[in-house]
Amino acid sequence: MVFNNRLKEVQKLVYDGFSIVFNSIAKFLGYPDVPGMPIFPLDSKSREQFTVQDLLPKHITEIPPNQAQRPETLTEALFGTFPYTMPIEKHFYQHKAEGYYNFYVENYRNMYFLPDWLSGYIQIHFNITVDHSNLELCRDVFFYVVLLYGAIVSLRTMLFWMLAINPYTYPWVFAVDFVDWIYDGLAGILPCIVGIDLVPTFLGMLIGKIADSVNHLVFTMPFLPSEGNKVKMLIDGELKDVVQFHYLPYLWYKYPIPLNLREFWYSERPDILNFMEKNYGQFGINFQPLLSGSQTSPVLDSMNLTDSLINHSKDLFGLL
């Protein structure tokens, strides 16, 4: 009897302990204000909001050897063309009301943008706004580096099957040094199935996914990605979903416009300068490359002071 009572006390302690733990976890996850598993909405408007992303087209890209070959030289005809990126095309346009730096991209369900904070940091600190060809060059270089690493991984995988070659001799040891560190890291995560190592397969899939994802990245300079508007546009007689970037970029309102761009407007494109001042001059944005009157007065004062010092020095040396 005493033993049974003792068991009931232990049982109650265990039950109370687990109740506290489970209740704490449930409250952390929102209990009791949890409606449960979401159901498919019956309202047509709400249903469209849930399914519109899945109905968008998919940006299809190819990587070697499935890329279309367009040889232009004899060398390319014999050995094949060099791999190339297939990014999402940006369509620029000018409009008398929207301005000169508008563009749109077709909305794909597998495309993505940089985060706002990263895009803004690049534009502000690296002076990359309208012309972001260097950024696209970095993307292409990264694409080729990924493909090169994929070729090294393929070579290292082939060495597993070539028993006559010692992979720890030159020049094969370079492939071992480049690949084995990640092999060892993944070997503890991916088990062997019926004696087959899944690490080479998984690593090849990962490299291919990274190389393919590079083509889906869209740079939105001089706009922030969050400034894009998802609209429908009639293109070549077909209604398509697009992401549109137009009007004045937010960073040009919050931060000074790059000086080289303002100088370009002033010297070569006065029509853009006139448009900016006419439509956005009320926001107090400086579109002129020259200093304003309040900014030039201290400079002029310092120049006058310097001139007076030079003249006094000349007079002093003349007396001597």
TALINZI-V544810 format. One record per run of one state. SS is the DSSP state (~ for helix, > for strand, _ for the rest). FROM is the first residue (numbers start at 1). TO is the last residue. If there is no record, write none. Layout:
# TALINZI-V544810
SS/FROM/TO  SS/FROM/TO
This chain:
# TALINZI-V544810
_/1/1  ~/2/28  _/29/43  ~/44/55  _/56/73  ~/74/79  _/80/89  >/90/95  _/96/98  >/99/106  _/107/111  >/112/113  _/114/115  ~/116/125  _/126/132  ~/133/161  _/162/171  ~/172/187  _/188/192  >/193/193  _/194/195  >/196/196  _/197/198  ~/199/214  _/215/216  >/217/218  _/219/224  ~/225/227  _/228/228  >/229/235  _/236/237  >/238/245  _/246/249  ~/250/254  _/255/258  ~/259/267  _/268/269  ~/270/283  _/284/292  ~/293/319  _/320/320
